[in-house]
Amino acid sequence: MIAKSDRIKRFLAQRSTLVSMVFLAGCVIVSLAAPLLFEHDAFAMQGEPFIWPGTDMKHPLGTDMFGRDILTGLVYGARISLAIGLFSALISTCIGVVIGSSAAVPLAMPKRLPASPR
């Protein structure tokens, strides 16, 4: 059997694992720090409508037809998506624990089954 430290070393030795973990951690940190990074609400009109990406440094991804910053909406949307994913994982874990524990506990079986009526 492989020791726990060896499994962790083998897991972290894969480049794709490290890249994925860093990307996911970055998404979580940016989405949790969204109120600190962006001073406006995601639904607030912040600029002129239809600013193209890269033309205005205040809106790096541009604005939509209502003048809302697309980057702000993207980050606030990531917060909602992460919360829904965490909540659904929690619910499915609870359901799995209940089903698994009910399967592990044997029901009381009678010593002798009653005869079926004919």
N, CA, C and O atoms as a GROMACS GRO file, in nm:
protein
  472
    1MET      N    1   0.084  -0.119   0.000
    1MET     CA    2   0.000   0.000   0.000
    1MET      C    3   0.089   0.125   0.000
    1MET      O    4   0.193   0.128   0.066
    2ILE      N    5   0.048   0.224  -0.073
    2ILE     CA    6   0.125   0.347  -0.085
    2ILE      C    7   0.098   0.436   0.035
    2ILE      O    8  -0.017   0.454   0.076
    3ALA      N    9   0.205   0.492   0.092
    3ALA     CA   10   0.190   0.581   0.207
    3ALA      C   11   0.121   0.710   0.164
    3ALA      O   12   0.122   0.748   0.047
    4LYS      N   13   0.061   0.776   0.263
    4LYS     CA   14  -0.015   0.898   0.233
    4LYS      C   15   0.074   1.006   0.175
    4LYS      O   16   0.033   1.076   0.081
    5SER      N   17   0.194   1.023   0.228
    5SER     CA   18   0.284   1.127   0.176
    5SER      C   19   0.326   1.097   0.033
    5SER      O   20   0.343   1.190  -0.047
    6ASP      N   21   0.344   0.969  -0.001
    6ASP     CA   22   0.378   0.934  -0.138
    6ASP      C   23   0.263   0.962  -0.234
    6ASP      O   24   0.286   1.007  -0.347
    7ARG      N   25   0.141   0.937  -0.190
    7ARG     CA   26   0.025   0.966  -0.274
    7ARG      C   27   0.013   1.116  -0.300
    7ARG      O   28  -0.017   1.158  -0.412
    8ILE      N   29   0.037   1.197  -0.197
    8ILE     CA   30   0.030   1.342  -0.214
    8ILE      C   31   0.139   1.391  -0.308
    8ILE      O   32   0.115   1.477  -0.392
    9LYS      N   33   0.259   1.336  -0.295
    9LYS     CA   34   0.369   1.374  -0.384
    9LYS      C   35   0.339   1.337  -0.529
    9LYS      O   36   0.365   1.416  -0.620
   10ARG      N   37   0.284   1.217  -0.551
   10ARG     CA   38   0.249   1.175  -0.686
   10ARG      C   39   0.136   1.261  -0.742
   10ARG      O   40   0.134   1.292  -0.862
   11PHE      N   41   0.042   1.299  -0.657
   11PHE     CA   42  -0.069   1.383  -0.700
   11PHE      C   43  -0.020   1.520  -0.742
   11PHE      O   44  -0.062   1.574  -0.845
   12LEU      N   45   0.069   1.578  -0.661
   12LEU     CA   46   0.118   1.713  -0.692
   12LEU      C   47   0.227   1.716  -0.798
   12LEU      O   48   0.263   1.823  -0.846
   13ALA      N   49   0.280   1.600  -0.834
   13ALA     CA   50   0.385   1.595  -0.936
   13ALA      C   51   0.328   1.616  -1.077
   13ALA      O   52   0.402   1.647  -1.169
   14GLN      N   53   0.199   1.600  -1.093
   14GLN     CA   54   0.138   1.618  -1.224
   14GLN      C   55   0.114   1.767  -1.249
   14GLN      O   56   0.053   1.836  -1.168
   15ARG      N   57   0.164   1.814  -1.360
   15ARG     CA   58   0.155   1.956  -1.393
   15ARG      C   59   0.011   2.003  -1.410
   15ARG      O   60  -0.024   2.113  -1.366
   16SER      N   61  -0.074   1.922  -1.471
   16SER     CA   62  -0.212   1.962  -1.493
   16SER      C   63  -0.287   1.975  -1.360
   16SER      O   64  -0.376   2.059  -1.347
   17THR      N   65  -0.250   1.894  -1.262
   17THR     CA   66  -0.312   1.904  -1.130
   17THR      C   67  -0.279   2.037  -1.066
   17THR      O   68  -0.366   2.104  -1.011
   18LEU      N   69  -0.153   2.075  -1.072
   18LEU     CA   70  -0.112   2.202  -1.011
   18LEU      C   71  -0.177   2.321  -1.081
   18LEU      O   72  -0.222   2.416  -1.016
   19VAL      N   73  -0.180   2.317  -1.213
   19VAL     CA   74  -0.242   2.427  -1.288
   19VAL      C   75  -0.389   2.439  -1.254
   19VAL      O   76  -0.441   2.549  -1.236
   20SER      N   77  -0.458   2.325  -1.246
   20SER     CA   78  -0.601   2.327  -1.214
   20SER      C   79  -0.626   2.377  -1.073
   20SER      O   80  -0.720   2.454  -1.050
   21MET      N   81  -0.544   2.334  -0.978
   21MET     CA   82  -0.561   2.379  -0.839
   21MET      C   83  -0.536   2.529  -0.825
   21MET      O   84  -0.609   2.598  -0.754
   22VAL      N   85  -0.432   2.580  -0.893
   22VAL     CA   86  -0.402   2.723  -0.887
   22VAL      C   87  -0.514   2.804  -0.953
   22VAL      O   88  -0.554   2.908  -0.901
   23PHE      N   89  -0.565   2.756  -1.067
   23PHE     CA   90  -0.674   2.826  -1.135
   23PHE      C   91  -0.800   2.828  -1.049
   23PHE      O   92  -0.864   2.933  -1.036
   24LEU      N   93  -0.836   2.715  -0.991
   24LEU     CA   94  -0.955   2.709  -0.907
   24LEU      C   95  -0.940   2.796  -0.782
   24LEU      O   96  -1.034   2.866  -0.743
   25ALA      N   97  -0.823   2.793  -0.721
   25ALA     CA   98  -0.799   2.877  -0.603
   25ALA      C   99  -0.806   3.025  -0.641
   25ALA      O  100  -0.859   3.106  -0.565
   26GLY      N  101  -0.752   3.061  -0.756
   26GLY     CA  102  -0.760   3.200  -0.802
   26GLY      C  103  -0.903   3.244  -0.827
   26GLY      O  104  -0.941   3.356  -0.792
   27CYS      N  105  -0.983   3.156  -0.888
   27CYS     CA  106  -1.125   3.189  -0.911
   27CYS      C  107  -1.199   3.208  -0.780
   27CYS      O  108  -1.280   3.300  -0.767
   28VAL      N  109  -1.172   3.122  -0.683
   28VAL     CA  110  -1.240   3.133  -0.553
   28VAL      C  111  -1.198   3.261  -0.483
   28VAL      O  112  -1.283   3.331  -0.428
   29ILE      N  113  -1.070   3.293  -0.483
   29ILE     CA  114  -1.022   3.413  -0.414
   29ILE      C  115  -1.078   3.539  -0.480
   29ILE      O  116  -1.123   3.630  -0.410
   30VAL      N  117  -1.075   3.545  -0.612
   30VAL     CA  118  -1.126   3.664  -0.682
   30VAL      C  119  -1.277   3.678  -0.661
   30VAL      O  120  -1.327   3.789  -0.642
   31SER      N  121  -1.349   3.567  -0.665
   31SER     CA  122  -1.494   3.578  -0.648
   31SER      C  123  -1.532   3.614  -0.505
   31SER      O  124  -1.631   3.685  -0.484
   32LEU      N  125  -1.456   3.567  -0.407
   32LEU     CA  126  -1.486   3.606  -0.269
   32LEU      C  127  -1.446   3.750  -0.240
   32LEU      O  128  -1.507   3.816  -0.156
   33ALA      N  129  -1.343   3.798  -0.309
   33ALA     CA  130  -1.297   3.936  -0.288
   33ALA      C  131  -1.363   4.034  -0.384
   33ALA      O  132  -1.317   4.148  -0.396
   34ALA      N  133  -1.469   3.994  -0.452
   34ALA     CA  134  -1.534   4.081  -0.551
   34ALA      C  135  -1.580   4.214  -0.493
   34ALA      O  136  -1.560   4.317  -0.558
   35PRO      N  137  -1.642   4.219  -0.373
   35PRO     CA  138  -1.682   4.350  -0.322
   35PRO      C  139  -1.563   4.443  -0.294
   35PRO      O  140  -1.578   4.565  -0.296
   36LEU      N  141  -1.446   4.385  -0.267
   36LEU     CA  142  -1.327   4.467  -0.244
   36LEU      C  143  -1.262   4.511  -0.374
   36LEU      O  144  -1.201   4.618  -0.380
   37LEU      N  145  -1.274   4.430  -0.478
   37LEU     CA  146  -1.209   4.461  -0.605
   37LEU      C  147  -1.290   4.556  -0.692
   37LEU      O  148  -1.233   4.637  -0.765
   38PHE      N  149  -1.421   4.547  -0.685
   38PHE     CA  150  -1.509   4.629  -0.769
   38PHE      C  151  -1.596   4.716  -0.680
   38PHE      O  152  -1.665   4.667  -0.591
   39GLU      N  153  -1.591   4.846  -0.706
   39GLU     CA  154  -1.666   4.938  -0.620
   39GLU      C  155  -1.814   4.946  -0.657
   39GLU      O  156  -1.895   4.994  -0.577
   40HIS      N  157  -1.850   4.901  -0.776
   40HIS     CA  158  -1.989   4.910  -0.820
   40HIS      C  159  -2.056   4.774  -0.815
   40HIS      O  160  -1.990   4.670  -0.814
   41ASP      N  161  -2.186   4.777  -0.812
   41ASP     CA  162  -2.267   4.656  -0.820
   41ASP      C  163  -2.260   4.601  -0.962
   41ASP      O  164  -2.235   4.675  -1.057
   42ALA      N  165  -2.283   4.472  -0.975
   42ALA     CA  166  -2.278   4.410  -1.108
   42ALA      C  167  -2.389   4.460  -1.199
   42ALA      O  168  -2.375   4.456  -1.322
   43PHE      N  169  -2.500   4.506  -1.142
   43PHE     CA  170  -2.613   4.551  -1.222
   43PHE      C  171  -2.619   4.703  -1.238
   43PHE      O  172  -2.710   4.755  -1.302
   44ALA      N  173  -2.521   4.773  -1.181
   44ALA     CA  174  -2.520   4.919  -1.191
   44ALA      C  175  -2.464   4.962  -1.327
   44ALA      O  176  -2.370   4.902  -1.378
   45MET      N  177  -2.524   5.066  -1.384
   45MET     CA  178  -2.472   5.122  -1.509
   45MET      C  179  -2.347   5.201  -1.476
   45MET      O  180  -2.351   5.296  -1.397
   46GLN      N  181  -2.234   5.161  -1.537
   46GLN     CA  182  -2.106   5.221  -1.501
   46GLN      C  183  -2.040   5.298  -1.614
   46GLN      O  184  -1.945   5.373  -1.591
   47GLY      N  185  -2.089   5.283  -1.733
   47GLY     CA  186  -2.027   5.351  -1.846
   47GLY      C  187  -2.123   5.361  -1.962
   47GLY      O  188  -2.243   5.334  -1.950
   48GLU      N  189  -2.067   5.400  -2.075
   48GLU     CA  190  -2.148   5.409  -2.196
   48GLU      C  191  -2.181   5.268  -2.245
   48GLU      O  192  -2.104   5.175  -2.221
   49PRO      N  193  -2.292   5.253  -2.312
   49PRO     CA  194  -2.325   5.121  -2.369
   49PRO      C  195  -2.229   5.081  -2.481
   49PRO      O  196  -2.176   5.167  -2.552
   50PHE      N  197  -2.208   4.954  -2.495
   50PHE     CA  198  -2.131   4.893  -2.604
   50PHE      C  199  -1.988   4.944  -2.614
   50PHE      O  200  -1.941   4.977  -2.723
   51ILE      N  201  -1.918   4.951  -2.501
   51ILE     CA  202  -1.775   4.980  -2.507
   51ILE      C  203  -1.704   4.850  -2.545
   51ILE      O  204  -1.726   4.747  -2.481
   52TRP      N  205  -1.621   4.854  -2.647
   52TRP     CA  206  -1.552   4.734  -2.692
   52TRP      C  207  -1.443   4.695  -2.593
   52TRP      O  208  -1.385   4.781  -2.527
   53PRO      N  209  -1.414   4.567  -2.582
   53PRO     CA  210  -1.306   4.523  -2.492
   53PRO      C  211  -1.172   4.582  -2.532
   53PRO      O  212  -1.136   4.586  -2.649
   54GLY      N  213  -1.099   4.629  -2.432
   54GLY     CA  214  -0.965   4.682  -2.455
   54GLY      C  215  -0.960   4.830  -2.491
   54GLY      O  216  -0.850   4.885  -2.497
   55THR      N  217  -1.072   4.895  -2.515
   55THR     CA  218  -1.068   5.037  -2.552
   55THR      C  219  -1.071   5.128  -2.431
   55THR      O  220  -1.026   5.242  -2.439
   56ASP      N  221  -1.122   5.082  -2.319
   56ASP     CA  222  -1.130   5.162  -2.198
   56ASP      C  223  -1.071   5.081  -2.083
   56ASP      O  224  -1.115   4.969  -2.057
   57MET      N  225  -0.972   5.136  -2.014
   57MET     CA  226  -0.907   5.061  -1.906
   57MET      C  227  -0.995   5.047  -1.782
   57MET      O  228  -0.970   4.960  -1.700
   58LYS      N  229  -1.096   5.130  -1.768
   58LYS     CA  230  -1.190   5.114  -1.656
   58LYS      C  231  -1.278   4.992  -1.676
   58LYS      O  232  -1.329   4.935  -1.580
   59HIS      N  233  -1.296   4.952  -1.802
   59HIS     CA  234  -1.380   4.837  -1.836
   59HIS      C  235  -1.300   4.746  -1.930
   59HIS      O  236  -1.317   4.754  -2.052
   60PRO      N  237  -1.212   4.661  -1.875
   60PRO     CA  238  -1.124   4.582  -1.962
   60PRO      C  239  -1.197   4.485  -2.055
   60PRO      O  240  -1.148   4.457  -2.164
   61LEU      N  241  -1.312   4.434  -2.014
   61LEU     CA  242  -1.389   4.346  -2.102
   61LEU      C  243  -1.504   4.419  -2.170
   61LEU      O  244  -1.586   4.356  -2.237
   62GLY      N  245  -1.510   4.549  -2.154
   62GLY     CA  246  -1.612   4.630  -2.218
   62GLY      C  247  -1.740   4.637  -2.136
   62GLY      O  248  -1.744   4.594  -2.020
   63THR      N  249  -1.844   4.691  -2.198
   63THR     CA  250  -1.975   4.703  -2.134
   63THR      C  251  -2.081   4.643  -2.225
   63THR      O  252  -2.059   4.626  -2.345
   64ASP      N  253  -2.195   4.612  -2.167
   64ASP     CA  254  -2.304   4.558  -2.247
   64ASP      C  255  -2.393   4.672  -2.298
   64ASP      O  256  -2.354   4.788  -2.290
   65MET      N  257  -2.510   4.638  -2.349
   65MET     CA  258  -2.598   4.739  -2.410
   65MET      C  259  -2.659   4.834  -2.308
   65MET      O  260  -2.714   4.937  -2.345
   66PHE      N  261  -2.650   4.800  -2.179
   66PHE     CA  262  -2.703   4.889  -2.075
   66PHE      C  263  -2.592   4.967  -2.003
   66PHE      O  264  -2.622   5.045  -1.912
   67GLY      N  265  -2.467   4.948  -2.042
   67GLY     CA  266  -2.355   5.018  -1.980
   67GLY      C  267  -2.302   4.948  -1.856
   67GLY      O  268  -2.230   5.009  -1.777
   68ARG      N  269  -2.336   4.822  -1.836
   68ARG     CA  270  -2.286   4.746  -1.720
   68ARG      C  271  -2.153   4.684  -1.756
   68ARG      O  272  -2.133   4.634  -1.867
   69ASP      N  273  -2.059   4.686  -1.659
   69ASP     CA  274  -1.926   4.630  -1.680
   69ASP      C  275  -1.936   4.478  -1.688
   69ASP      O  276  -1.993   4.413  -1.600
   70ILE      N  277  -1.879   4.421  -1.795
   70ILE     CA  278  -1.888   4.276  -1.816
   70ILE      C  279  -1.798   4.202  -1.718
   70ILE      O  280  -1.837   4.095  -1.670
   71LEU      N  281  -1.681   4.254  -1.685
   71LEU     CA  282  -1.592   4.188  -1.590
   71LEU      C  283  -1.655   4.179  -1.451
   71LEU      O  284  -1.643   4.076  -1.384
   72THR      N  285  -1.720   4.285  -1.407
   72THR     CA  286  -1.787   4.283  -1.278
   72THR      C  287  -1.898   4.178  -1.276
   72THR      O  288  -1.913   4.104  -1.179
   73GLY      N  289  -1.976   4.174  -1.383
   73GLY     CA  290  -2.082   4.074  -1.391
   73GLY      C  291  -2.027   3.932  -1.395
   73GLY      O  292  -2.088   3.841  -1.339
   74LEU      N  293  -1.914   3.912  -1.460
   74LEU     CA  294  -1.852   3.781  -1.468
   74LEU      C  295  -1.804   3.734  -1.331
   74LEU      O  296  -1.823   3.618  -1.295
   75VAL      N  297  -1.743   3.824  -1.254
   75VAL     CA  298  -1.692   3.787  -1.122
   75VAL      C  299  -1.806   3.763  -1.024
   75VAL      O  300  -1.802   3.668  -0.946
   76TYR      N  301  -1.908   3.848  -1.027
   76TYR     CA  302  -2.022   3.826  -0.938
   76TYR      C  303  -2.100   3.700  -0.979
   76TYR      O  304  -2.157   3.632  -0.893
   77GLY      N  305  -2.103   3.669  -1.107
   77GLY     CA  306  -2.165   3.545  -1.152
   77GLY      C  307  -2.087   3.423  -1.105
   77GLY      O  308  -2.146   3.319  -1.076
   78ALA      N  309  -1.954   3.435  -1.098
   78ALA     CA  310  -1.872   3.326  -1.046
   78ALA      C  311  -1.902   3.301  -0.899
   78ALA      O  312  -1.898   3.186  -0.853
   79ARG      N  313  -1.931   3.405  -0.825
   79ARG     CA  314  -1.968   3.387  -0.683
   79ARG      C  315  -2.095   3.304  -0.672
   79ARG      O  316  -2.102   3.212  -0.589
   80ILE      N  317  -2.193   3.335  -0.753
   80ILE     CA  318  -2.319   3.262  -0.748
   80ILE      C  319  -2.298   3.117  -0.793
   80ILE      O  320  -2.352   3.025  -0.732
   81SER      N  321  -2.220   3.096  -0.898
   81SER     CA  322  -2.194   2.960  -0.947
   81SER      C  323  -2.121   2.876  -0.844
   81SER      O  324  -2.154   2.759  -0.825
   82LEU      N  325  -2.022   2.934  -0.777
   82LEU     CA  326  -1.950   2.859  -0.673
   82LEU      C  327  -2.040   2.827  -0.555
   82LEU      O  328  -2.029   2.719  -0.497
   83ALA      N  329  -2.128   2.919  -0.518
   83ALA     CA  330  -2.220   2.892  -0.407
   83ALA      C  331  -2.318   2.781  -0.443
   83ALA      O  332  -2.346   2.695  -0.360
   84ILE      N  333  -2.369   2.781  -0.565
   84ILE     CA  334  -2.461   2.675  -0.608
   84ILE      C  335  -2.388   2.541  -0.612
   84ILE      O  336  -2.444   2.440  -0.570
   85GLY      N  337  -2.266   2.539  -0.663
   85GLY     CA  338  -2.189   2.414  -0.667
   85GLY      C  339  -2.158   2.360  -0.528
   85GLY      O  340  -2.168   2.240  -0.505
   86LEU      N  341  -2.121   2.448  -0.437
   86LEU     CA  342  -2.093   2.406  -0.300
   86LEU      C  343  -2.219   2.353  -0.231
   86LEU      O  344  -2.214   2.252  -0.161
   87PHE      N  345  -2.331   2.422  -0.252
   87PHE     CA  346  -2.457   2.380  -0.191
   87PHE      C  347  -2.503   2.246  -0.246
   87PHE      O  348  -2.548   2.160  -0.171
   88SER      N  349  -2.492   2.227  -0.377
   88SER     CA  350  -2.536   2.099  -0.436
   88SER      C  351  -2.445   1.985  -0.393
   88SER      O  352  -2.492   1.873  -0.373
   89ALA      N  353  -2.314   2.011  -0.379
   89ALA     CA  354  -2.224   1.907  -0.329
   89ALA      C  355  -2.256   1.871  -0.184
   89ALA      O  356  -2.249   1.754  -0.146
   90LEU      N  357  -2.292   1.970  -0.104
   90LEU     CA  358  -2.330   1.945   0.035
   90LEU      C  359  -2.458   1.862   0.043
   90LEU      O  360  -2.466   1.768   0.121
   91ILE      N  361  -2.556   1.897  -0.037
   91ILE     CA  362  -2.683   1.823  -0.037
   91ILE      C  363  -2.661   1.680  -0.083
   91ILE      O  364  -2.713   1.587  -0.021
   92SER      N  365  -2.586   1.660  -0.191
   92SER     CA  366  -2.565   1.524  -0.240
   92SER      C  367  -2.480   1.442  -0.143
   92SER      O  368  -2.497   1.320  -0.135
   93THR      N  369  -2.389   1.506  -0.071
   93THR     CA  370  -2.313   1.434   0.032
   93THR      C  371  -2.404   1.389   0.145
   93THR      O  372  -2.393   1.276   0.192
   94CYS      N  373  -2.494   1.475   0.188
   94CYS     CA  374  -2.589   1.437   0.294
   94CYS      C  375  -2.679   1.323   0.249
   94CYS      O  376  -2.704   1.230   0.327
   95ILE      N  377  -2.727   1.328   0.126
   95ILE     CA  378  -2.811   1.219   0.074
   95ILE      C  379  -2.732   1.089   0.067
   95ILE      O  380  -2.783   0.983   0.102
   96GLY      N  381  -2.607   1.097   0.023
   96GLY     CA  382  -2.523   0.978   0.014
   96GLY      C  383  -2.493   0.920   0.151
   96GLY      O  384  -2.488   0.797   0.165
   97VAL      N  385  -2.472   1.004   0.251
   97VAL     CA  386  -2.447   0.954   0.387
   97VAL      C  387  -2.570   0.884   0.441
   97VAL      O  388  -2.559   0.778   0.502
   98VAL      N  389  -2.688   0.940   0.418
   98VAL     CA  390  -2.812   0.878   0.467
   98VAL      C  391  -2.834   0.743   0.397
   98VAL      O  392  -2.866   0.645   0.463
   99ILE      N  393  -2.819   0.739   0.266
   99ILE     CA  394  -2.840   0.613   0.192
   99ILE      C  395  -2.734   0.510   0.230
   99ILE      O  396  -2.765   0.393   0.250
  100GLY      N  397  -2.610   0.552   0.240
  100GLY     CA  398  -2.502   0.460   0.275
  100GLY      C  399  -2.515   0.405   0.415
  100GLY      O  400  -2.491   0.287   0.438
  101SER      N  401  -2.552   0.490   0.509
  101SER     CA  402  -2.567   0.442   0.646
  101SER      C  403  -2.690   0.354   0.661
  101SER      O  404  -2.691   0.261   0.742
  102SER      N  405  -2.795   0.382   0.585
  102SER     CA  406  -2.913   0.295   0.592
  102SER      C  407  -2.883   0.160   0.528
  102SER      O  408  -2.941   0.059   0.570
  103ALA      N  409  -2.796   0.155   0.429
  103ALA     CA  410  -2.759   0.027   0.369
  103ALA      C  411  -2.667  -0.053   0.461
  103ALA      O  412  -2.664  -0.176   0.454
  104ALA      N  413  -2.593   0.014   0.546
  104ALA     CA  414  -2.499  -0.053   0.635
  104ALA      C  415  -2.568  -0.111   0.758
  104ALA      O  416  -2.517  -0.206   0.818
  105VAL      N  417  -2.681  -0.057   0.796
  105VAL     CA  418  -2.752  -0.106   0.914
  105VAL      C  419  -2.852  -0.213   0.870
  105VAL      O  420  -2.944  -0.183   0.794
  106PRO      N  421  -2.833  -0.337   0.916
  106PRO     CA  422  -2.927  -0.441   0.874
  106PRO      C  423  -3.060  -0.426   0.944
  106PRO      O  424  -3.068  -0.388   1.061
  107LEU      N  425  -3.165  -0.456   0.871
  107LEU     CA  426  -3.298  -0.452   0.930
  107LEU      C  427  -3.319  -0.579   1.010
  107LEU      O  428  -3.259  -0.683   0.981
  108ALA      N  429  -3.404  -0.572   1.109
  108ALA     CA  430  -3.432  -0.690   1.191
  108ALA      C  431  -3.507  -0.792   1.107
  108ALA      O  432  -3.618  -0.766   1.062
  109MET      N  433  -3.448  -0.906   1.088
  109MET     CA  434  -3.509  -1.013   1.010
  109MET      C  435  -3.574  -1.112   1.106
  109MET      O  436  -3.511  -1.151   1.204
  110PRO      N  437  -3.695  -1.154   1.080
  110PRO     CA  438  -3.755  -1.254   1.168
  110PRO      C  439  -3.683  -1.389   1.151
  110PRO      O  440  -3.631  -1.420   1.044
  111LYS      N  441  -3.681  -1.466   1.258
  111LYS     CA  442  -3.613  -1.596   1.255
  111LYS      C  443  -3.682  -1.692   1.158
  111LYS      O  444  -3.618  -1.770   1.089
  112ARG      N  445  -3.813  -1.683   1.154
  112ARG     CA  446  -3.888  -1.772   1.067
  112ARG      C  447  -3.990  -1.688   0.990
  112ARG      O  448  -4.068  -1.614   1.049
  113LEU      N  449  -3.988  -1.700   0.860
  113LEU     CA  450  -4.082  -1.625   0.779
  113LEU      C  451  -4.220  -1.689   0.788
  113LEU      O  452  -4.231  -1.811   0.790
  114PRO      N  453  -4.325  -1.608   0.795
  114PRO     CA  454  -4.459  -1.666   0.801
  114PRO      C  455  -4.492  -1.737   0.670
  114PRO      O  456  -4.447  -1.698   0.562
  115ALA      N  457  -4.572  -1.839   0.683
  115ALA     CA  458  -4.613  -1.916   0.565
  115ALA      C  459  -4.711  -1.833   0.483
  115ALA      O  460  -4.795  -1.761   0.538
  116SER      N  461  -4.698  -1.844   0.354
  116SER     CA  462  -4.787  -1.768   0.268
  116SER      C  463  -4.924  -1.837   0.261
  116SER      O  464  -4.931  -1.959   0.251
  117PRO      N  465  -5.031  -1.760   0.265
  117PRO     CA  466  -5.163  -1.822   0.257
  117PRO      C  467  -5.190  -1.872   0.115
  117PRO      O  468  -5.154  -1.807   0.017
  118ARG      N  469  -5.252  -1.988   0.108
  118ARG     CA  470  -5.280  -2.046  -0.024
  118ARG      C  471  -5.425  -2.046  -0.052
  118ARG      O  472  -5.467  -2.092  -0.158
   0.00000   0.00000   0.00000
